[in-house]
């Protein structure tokens, strides 16, 4: 007769009520996170001709379209000596980081539904995987952007040292908005259209393909509370010397907005993730 098993049994129960995820548990699974990021990155560009160069395909084609429509026909560049393709491309690169994080995070639970149903991993790991994937893609796109800058005769200055401030703000804002949709999207598949519509709406409220001086006065308040407007303006200044850098108070306000959204996103995500395995 076999001896009874003395192995410990760990019961994992979902958290009740409104509370933040256990970030210590997420840190404990950090190796799982980085292994998934590495694997997904290799799989994404495996058996492709251009490999990671496709990271700039969408912002590049968007830049071409807006250059033909706005940069040539309507002179949307305004009063600056920066060539419009470079003016828009520098902003589209960092906007693509934000938009990619929003869409990746919002669909992360649906994308990993099979894994969620089979094994236990802190659910927050999956949105973080998508964010770090987009950051890797962004890094490749930045290398290509520097090459384009050199082609136009723009040399990086010490201002580029502040780029991490804006990169963190863009990725954090994307994570925050994505988390607000992630739990709902696992249950209601058509909510993806809502997140896409919100992203498009924010695109036109952000001076990505036009100068901020073209914004009408009634939109000034929205501009101040839009973290991505600060990101885009800061990126252009750090890379191209365009305009004035965002003030410290404006950067601080943008980070406050990001942290409020992040807190709301984490609370909502943790509230809804308790039953995600049953519905994805």
N, C-alpha and C positions, 0 to 999 in steps of 0.2 A: 504493500500500500504506500503510495507516494506521500511524502510529508507535505503538509499544507504550506502554501506559499506565504512567505513572510515579507514579500516586497511591499513597499509603501505605495499607497494609492493616492494620487493627487486629484482632487476634485476641482474642476475649473468651472466657475459659475459666472454668468454675466453680472456686471455691476448694475445696481438698481439706482434709479433716480438720476438727477442731473449732476454729473461730476466729470472732472477731467480724466483722460486716460492715464494709466500708470506709466509714466515716462521712464521709471527705473526698469520696468519690464521690457520696454522697447530698447533701452540701452543694453540690457542683458542679451537681446537677440541681434545686436549690431552686426555680428559676423554673418548672420543669415541675410540681413539687409544688403550688405556689400557684396556677398556672393550672388544674390539675385540680380543686383545692378550689373555686375560684371558679366554674368551669363546672358542677361537680356540684351546688353549692348552688343555682345558678339553675335548673338542670333539675329539681331536687327540688321546688321550689315554683312552677314555671311552670304556668299554667292551673289554679291552685287558688283557691278562694274566700277562704280564711283566710290563705293564704300561710304565712309563718314562724310564725304563731300556733299552727299544729299542733305546734310544738315542745313545747308543754306539754300536749298532749291526753292522752298516756298517763299522765304523773305526776298530772294533774288528776283523771282518772277513777279512778286508783288511790287517790288521796286521798279521793275521795267514798266509794268502797267501804269503805275502812278506817275512815273517820269514822262511817259507819253501823254497822259491825260492832264495832269496837274503841272508838272514841271515845265512843259513846253507850251501848252495851250493857255493856261491860266496863271503862270508865273507864281505858283504857290510858295515858292521859296522865300519870297519877300526880300528884305534888305540884308543880304548876306552874300559874301563872295564864295561861299562853299558850293561846289557843283551839286545840283539837285539829286543826282543818283546817290552820291555819298551822304548828302543831308538826310535822305529818307532811309537809305540802307542801314546807316548806323543806328537809327531808331527801330527799324523793323527787326533787327537782330535781337535786341533786348525785349521787344514786344513779343516776338516768337517764343522767347523763354517763358514769359508770363502766360501766354495763351496755351502753350504746350503743357505747362504744369496744370493749368485749370482743367483742360480736357483729359489729361492723363490721370490726374487725381480723382476727378469726378467719375471716371469709368473704371477705376482700379479694382473695386470690389466685384463688379460684373466680369471684368477681364480675368480675375483669379478665382472665379466661383468654384471650379473643380477642386482647387487646392484648399480653399476655405472649408469645403465640406469633408475633406479627408483628414487633415491634420490641424493641430492648433498652432497658430502663430499670432502674436498680437496684431489685431486688424490694422492698426495704424502703420504697420510695416509696409503694407501694400501701397498706400498713398505716398509714403516716403520713397519707395522704390521709383515711382514715376517721377517724383521731383528730382532725384539724383540723376536719373536717366536724362532728363531735359537739361540739367546742368552740364553733363558731359557733352551733350550735343551743342550746347551754347559755347562751351570752351573751344570746340572745333570751329564753330562759326566765327568766333572772335579772331582766331588765327587768320582765317580767310579775309575778314574785315580789315585786319592790319595790312594784309597784302594789297587790298584795294586802296587803302589810304596811301600806301607808298606809291602806287601807280598814279595817283592824283597829286603826288608831291606833298602829302601831309605826313609829318614825322611825329610820332608819339612824344609827349612831354611828360614831366613829372605829375601832371594832372591825372594821369591814368592810375596813380596810386589810390585814388578815391573810388575807383570803379567797384571794388567789393562792397562799398556802402550801398550802391544802387543795385548791384546784382542780388545781394541778400534781400533788399526791399522788394525787388521784382519777384524772386522765387518765393519769398514768404507770403506776399500778397496772392500769388497764384495758388499756393497751398491753401491759404485761408478760404478763398472763394471756392476752390475745388472741394474742400471738405464740407462746405455747406450743401453741396449737391451730391456728394458720394453716397451717403446713406439713402437718399431718396431715389437715386438712379438705380440702385440695386433692386428696389421694389417697383419703381415705375420707369420702364425703359424709355418712354417717350420724354422723360425729363431732360434727356440729352439735348433736345432742341431748345429747351429753356436756357441751359448753360451756354450753348452756342450763341443764342440770341443776346444774352447778357455780355458775352465776350465781344461780339460785333458792336454792340451799343457803346461799350467802353472804348473800343478802338476809335470811334469817331469823336468821342469826348476827350481823347488824348492827342496831343500834337505830334503824331507820328509822321504823317505825310504832309503836314503843313506847319508853319511857324506858329508858336504860341501867341504872337502878336496879332494873328488873324482871328483869335477867339473873340466873339462879341462880349460886351461887358456883362450881360446877364449870366454868362457861364463862368465868370471869374470865381464865384464861390465853389461851384462844382470842381473847377480846376484845383483849387486849394486843398480840397478834401479827396482828391484823386491821387493816390500814391504813384500810379504809373505815369502821371504827368510829371511828377518830380523826377522819376527814374529817367524818362526820355530826355528831359531838359538837362539833367545832370550828366547823362551819357554823352550828349552832343557837346557839352562844354568840356568834359574831361578828354574826349577823343579829338575833337575838331576845334576847340576854342570858340564855339558858337555861343554868342550871347553872354549872359551873366550866369554864374552857378546858382543853383537854388540856395536860398538863405538857410542858416542853421535852424531857424524856427520853422521853416517850411518842411525841412527834412524831418525834424522832430515830430511835427504834426502828422506827416506821412507814416512814420513808424508807429505813432499812437493809433492811427486808423488801422494799420496792419495788425497790431496786437489785439485790438478790439475784435476785428474780423476773425483772427486766429483763435481767440478764446471762444467766440461764438461757434466757429466751425468745429473745434475740438469737443465742445460740450454736446453739440448736436450729433456729431459723428459717434461719440461714445454712447449717447442715448440710443441711437438707432442700430448700432453694430451688434447689440445683444441678440437680435433675431435675424441677422443678415444671413447666417448659414442656412436658415430655413426657407429663405425666399429667393436667393440668387440662383 
